[in-house]
């Protein structure tokens, strides 16, 4: 029963990751390639749900790949890069 629950929760989280990551990719495509206005991206939600989903599924070999969803989701990746840059600039000012 626990295995089925882990597959269901992990699968739902990975499905959420796929939806949000594809939405973020399409928004960035509209912004940077087509040069049109687009709705704002959804930072961190897709990457974090994907990372948690990878940890929840009952496949031990998949657990070492937890870092892939935050990197693949462009909205999450850009949010992480912005946070790191902000912290580095803020430390230099002090």
C-alpha positions in Angstrom: 0.0 0.0 0.0 2.8 2.4 0.9 4.5 1.8 -2.5 1.3 2.6 -4.4 0.9 5.8 -2.3 4.6 6.8 -3.0 4.0 6.2 -6.8 0.8 8.2 -6.8 2.3 11.2 -4.8 5.6 11.1 -6.7 3.8 10.8 -10.0 1.5 13.7 -9.2 4.5 15.9 -8.1 6.4 15.0 -11.3 3.3 15.8 -13.4 3.1 19.2 -11.7 6.8 19.7 -12.4 6.3 18.8 -16.1 3.4 21.2 -16.4 5.1 24.2 -14.7 8.4 23.6 -16.4 6.8 23.6 -19.8 4.8 26.7 -18.9 8.0 28.5 -17.8 9.8 27.5 -20.9 7.0 28.8 -23.1 6.9 32.1 -21.2 10.7 32.5 -21.6 10.3 31.7 -25.3 7.7 34.4 -25.7 9.8 36.9 -23.8 13.2 36.4 -25.3 12.7 34.9 -28.7 9.4 36.4 -29.9 10.0 39.7 -28.0 6.3 39.9 -26.8 4.7 40.5 -23.4 3.9 37.3 -21.5 2.6 36.4 -18.1 5.2 36.1 -15.4 6.9 32.8 -14.8 6.3 30.6 -11.8 9.7 30.4 -9.9 10.7 27.5 -7.7 7.3 25.6 -7.8 8.1 23.3 -10.7 11.7 22.6 -9.8 10.9 21.9 -6.1 7.9 19.7 -6.9 10.1 17.8 -9.3 12.9 17.3 -6.8 10.5 16.2 -4.1 8.7 13.9 -6.6 12.0 12.2 -7.5 12.7 11.6 -3.8 9.2 10.2 -3.2 9.1 7.6 -5.9 10.1 4.2 -4.6 13.1 3.8 -7.0 16.4 4.1 -5.1 18.4 4.8 -8.3 16.3 7.9 -9.0 17.0 9.6 -5.7 20.5 10.7 -6.8 18.9 12.7 -9.6 16.9 15.1 -7.3 18.9 18.0 -8.7 17.8 17.6 -12.3 14.2 19.1 -12.1 15.4 22.5 -10.6 18.0 22.8 -13.3 15.6 21.7 -16.2 12.8 24.1 -15.0 14.0 27.5 -16.4 11.8 29.4 -14.0 13.4 27.7 -11.0 16.9 28.0 -12.5 16.6 31.7 -13.1 15.2 32.2 -9.6 18.2 30.4 -8.1 20.7 32.4 -10.2 19.0 35.7 -9.3 19.1 34.7 -5.6 22.8 33.8 -5.8 23.7 37.0 -7.7 21.7 39.1 -5.2 23.4 37.6 -2.3 26.9 38.1 -3.8 26.2 41.7 -4.7 24.7 42.4 -1.2 27.8 40.9 0.5 30.1 43.1 -1.5 28.2 46.2 -0.5 28.6 45.5 3.2 
